[in-house]
Amino acid sequence: MQPNNLSSKEINPLGSLDEWEEDLLERYPDPEKIATAKSTEAYRNYEEPARDTVKEFYRLNHTYQTYDFVMQKREQYLAFDKKEMAIWDAFEFLNELVDDSDPDTDLDQFQHLLQTSEAIRRDGHPDWMVLVGLMHDMGKVLCLFGEPQWAVVGDTFPVGCAYSDKIIYSEFFSANPDFTNPAYNTKFGIYEPNCGLRNVHMSWGHDEYIYQMMKDHLPEPALYMLRYHSFYAWHREGAYEHLLDDHDREMLKWVKLFNPYDLYSKCPVQPDWKELKSYYTELIEKYLPKTLKF
């Protein structure tokens, strides 16, 4: 649950939800020929690239993302009883998170998702992957339900076992109650060796939320992309091998394939929605129900 002794600014230290992604681009520059609007060096070009807000964000994230917190949020949100909306109304709802401080685009959330999906489509990937591009940030609506930033975005990681030193700012876990809890602070914690990520609880955020929303509608590679695209300690650093099974190792290639499209597809040119609407209407009708429950 949200700490009661923190102010709104302390709970939400980032100037925007995208500051986490800005930091990712500094940590993991990997264009994969996707950044076509400008050089990759020009992305996220701040006068002060090292932002204290990102560090403070991870201090909060690593302090309060406990196993019990994750279980509480799963119970609170995975009943999907907050709202029910038509797909296009859901995108309008997401657009309430328009970010005026993003240096790479002044487009709304839907336009970023559309740019991601169009980059995937341009490279000839399966249509379900195009839909992943369109839907992958839908879980950020959690902010509109009052969740703080550190419970919506950020690198994800397993809870219920020892934290890897491959996680960004891993030193902040020393303030997390689970860090000294003998039930959770061993290598395997509550899990069995090589139990598979499907049996591992991840820190709470938009990845898990959108995965749970889409799990009955998309193929397995798509679900891995949604659920683990922020699990950088795994797909970039190779951590948590002891929890993986062979299925995770097979699916890793799909997560790696998706991430550059998310990070490098933003550009100032707005997609022509009039030309694209019929394609995306048919795509959504192919895979998703007419309404989504939040």
C-alpha positions in Angstrom: 0.0 0.0 0.0 1.0 3.6 -0.5 3.3 5.1 2.2 1.2 7.5 4.2 4.1 9.7 5.2 5.1 10.7 1.7 4.0 13.8 -0.1 2.6 13.7 -3.7 5.9 14.9 -5.0 7.8 12.3 -3.0 5.5 9.5 -4.2 5.8 10.6 -7.8 9.3 11.9 -8.2 9.6 11.7 -12.0 8.8 14.8 -14.0 7.0 12.4 -16.4 6.3 8.7 -16.7 8.7 8.7 -19.7 11.8 9.7 -17.6 12.3 6.0 -16.8 12.4 5.2 -20.6 14.8 8.1 -21.1 17.1 6.6 -18.6 16.8 3.2 -20.4 18.0 4.7 -23.6 21.1 5.9 -21.8 21.7 2.5 -20.2 20.9 0.4 -23.2 21.5 2.1 -26.5 20.4 -0.5 -29.1 18.8 1.0 -32.2 18.4 -2.1 -34.3 17.9 0.2 -37.3 14.5 1.3 -35.9 15.3 4.9 -35.0 14.7 6.4 -38.4 13.7 10.0 -37.5 17.1 11.1 -36.1 20.3 9.6 -34.9 20.1 7.5 -31.7 22.5 10.0 -30.1 19.9 12.7 -30.5 17.3 10.8 -28.5 16.7 11.8 -24.9 19.2 14.6 -25.2 19.0 16.5 -21.9 21.5 19.1 -20.8 21.8 17.0 -17.5 21.5 13.4 -18.5 22.0 12.2 -14.9 18.6 13.0 -13.3 18.2 12.8 -9.5 14.5 12.1 -10.1 15.2 8.8 -11.7 17.4 7.8 -8.7 14.7 8.9 -6.3 12.1 7.0 -8.3 14.1 3.7 -7.9 14.7 4.4 -4.2 10.9 4.4 -3.7 10.3 1.5 -6.1 12.9 -0.7 -4.4 11.8 0.2 -0.9 8.1 -0.4 -1.3 7.8 -3.1 -3.9 7.6 -6.0 -1.4 6.0 -9.4 -1.9 3.1 -8.4 0.2 2.6 -5.1 -1.8 2.5 -7.1 -5.0 -0.1 -9.5 -3.6 -2.2 -6.7 -2.4 -2.1 -5.0 -5.9 -2.9 -8.2 -7.7 -6.0 -8.6 -5.5 -6.9 -4.9 -6.0 -6.6 -4.8 -9.7 -6.8 -8.2 -11.3 -10.5 -8.5 -10.6 -10.8 -5.9 -13.4 -13.8 -4.3 -11.8 -12.9 -0.6 -12.1 -14.1 0.2 -15.6 -15.3 -1.4 -18.8 -14.7 0.5 -22.1 -14.8 0.0 -25.8 -11.2 -0.3 -27.1 -11.1 3.1 -28.7 -12.6 4.7 -25.6 -9.8 3.0 -23.6 -7.2 4.8 -25.8 -9.0 8.1 -25.1 -8.8 7.2 -21.4 -5.1 6.5 -21.7 -4.6 9.9 -23.5 -5.4 11.6 -20.2 -1.7 10.8 -19.5 -0.4 13.2 -22.2 3.1 14.1 -21.3 4.2 17.7 -22.0 7.8 17.2 -20.9 8.8 14.3 -23.2 11.7 15.7 -25.3 11.2 13.2 -28.1 7.6 13.8 -29.0 4.7 16.1 -28.3 2.3 13.4 -29.4 -0.2 11.7 -27.0 0.1 8.3 -25.6 -1.9 6.7 -28.4 0.3 8.2 -31.0 3.4 6.7 -29.3 1.7 3.3 -29.3 0.8 3.8 -33.0 4.3 4.7 -33.9 5.6 1.6 -32.1 3.1 -0.7 -33.9 3.8 0.9 -37.2 7.5 0.4 -36.9 6.8 -3.3 -36.1 4.5 -3.6 -39.1 7.0 -1.8 -41.4 9.5 -4.6 -40.6 7.1 -7.3 -41.6 6.5 -9.0 -38.2 3.3 -11.0 -37.4 0.1 -9.0 -36.9 -0.2 -10.1 -33.3 3.2 -8.4 -32.6 1.8 -5.2 -34.3 -1.0 -5.4 -31.8 1.5 -5.8 -28.9 3.1 -2.5 -30.0 -0.3 -0.9 -29.9 -1.3 -2.2 -26.5 1.9 -2.5 -24.5 1.6 0.7 -22.5 -2.1 0.5 -21.9 -1.4 -0.7 -18.3 -0.2 2.9 -17.5 -3.9 3.7 -16.9 -3.0 2.5 -13.4 -1.8 6.1 -12.8 -5.4 7.3 -13.5 -6.6 5.0 -10.7 -4.3 6.8 -8.3 -1.3 4.6 -8.3 2.1 6.3 -7.8 4.7 6.2 -10.6 6.9 3.7 -8.8 4.0 1.2 -8.9 3.3 1.7 -12.6 6.6 2.0 -14.5 10.2 1.1 -13.8 12.4 -2.0 -14.4 10.6 -5.1 -13.0 12.1 -7.9 -11.0 11.0 -11.0 -9.1 9.7 -10.6 -5.5 9.8 -13.4 -3.0 13.4 -14.2 -3.5 16.8 -12.5 -3.2 17.2 -9.4 -5.4 19.9 -9.6 -8.1 22.7 -7.1 -8.1 22.0 -6.7 -11.9 18.9 -4.7 -11.1 19.4 -1.0 -11.5 20.1 0.8 -8.2 20.1 -2.6 -6.4 21.6 -0.9 -3.3 18.2 0.6 -2.5 16.8 -2.8 -1.7 18.5 -2.7 1.7 15.5 -0.5 2.8 13.0 -3.1 1.6 11.5 -5.2 4.5 11.9 -8.3 2.3 15.7 -7.8 2.2 16.1 -9.1 5.7 13.1 -11.5 5.7 14.5 -15.1 5.7 11.4 -16.3 3.8 12.3 -14.0 0.9 16.0 -13.2 1.0 17.6 -16.4 -0.2 18.5 -17.3 -3.8 15.3 -19.2 -4.4 13.1 -17.8 -1.7 9.6 -19.1 -2.1 10.4 -20.7 -5.5 11.8 -24.0 -6.7 14.9 -24.2 -8.9 14.1 -23.6 -12.6 10.4 -23.3 -11.8 9.8 -21.0 -14.8 8.9 -17.4 -14.8 5.2 -18.2 -15.1 5.4 -19.3 -11.4 7.3 -16.2 -10.3 5.7 -13.1 -9.0 7.1 -9.9 -10.5 7.1 -6.4 -9.1 3.8 -4.7 -9.7 3.4 -2.3 -12.7 1.9 -1.8 -16.1 3.6 -4.9 -17.6 1.9 -7.4 -15.4 -1.4 -5.5 -15.6 -1.6 -5.5 -19.4 -0.4 -9.1 -19.6 -3.2 -10.2 -17.3 -5.7 -8.2 -19.4 -4.5 -9.8 -22.7 -3.6 -13.3 -21.6 -6.7 -14.9 -23.1 -6.4 -13.2 -26.4 -2.8 -13.3 -27.8 -0.3 -16.0 -28.5 2.4 -16.9 -26.1 5.3 -14.8 -27.6 3.1 -11.7 -27.5 2.3 -12.4 -23.8 6.0 -12.7 -23.0 6.6 -9.3 -24.7 3.9 -7.7 -22.7 4.8 -9.3 -19.3 8.6 -9.0 -19.4 9.5 -6.1 -21.6 10.6 -4.2 -18.4 12.5 -7.1 -16.9 15.9 -5.8 -17.9 17.8 -7.8 -15.3 16.8 -10.9 -17.3 16.7 -10.0 -20.9 19.6 -7.5 -20.9 21.8 -8.7 -18.0 21.2 -12.4 -17.9 20.1 -12.6 -14.3 17.8 -15.1 -12.6 18.9 -18.0 -14.7 18.2 -20.2 -11.7 14.5 -19.5 -12.0 14.2 -20.0 -15.7 12.9 -23.1 -17.5 13.4 -24.1 -21.1 10.2 -22.3 -22.2 11.5 -19.0 -20.8 14.8 -19.4 -22.7 12.9 -20.1 -25.9 10.6 -17.0 -25.4 13.5 -14.7 -24.6 14.2 -14.0 -28.3 10.7 -12.5 -28.6 11.2 -10.1 -25.7 14.5 -9.1 -27.1 13.0 -8.5 -30.5 10.2 -6.2 -29.1 12.1 -3.9 -26.9 14.0 -1.7 -29.4 10.7 -0.9 -31.1 9.3 0.5 -27.9 12.4 2.6 -27.1 13.4 3.8 -30.6 10.2 4.3 -32.6 9.2 7.8 -31.3 9.5 10.6 -33.9 7.8 13.9 -34.3 5.9 12.9 -37.4 2.3 11.9 -36.5 1.0 8.8 -38.3 -1.8 9.4 -40.7 -4.7 7.9 -38.7 -7.2 8.2 -41.7 -5.0 5.9 -43.7 -4.4 3.5 -40.8 -7.8 3.3 -39.1 -9.3 0.5 -41.2 -6.2 -1.7 -40.7 -6.2 -1.3 -36.9 -9.9 -1.7 -36.6 -9.7 -5.0 -38.3 -6.6 -6.0 -36.3 -8.3 -5.3 -33.0 -11.5 -7.1 -34.1 -9.4 -10.2 -35.0 -7.8 -10.6 -31.6 -9.7 -8.6 -28.9 -13.2 -8.4 -27.5 -15.2 -5.2 -28.2 -14.7 -3.9 -24.7 -11.9 -4.2 -22.2 -12.3 -4.5 -18.4 -9.9 -2.5 -16.2 
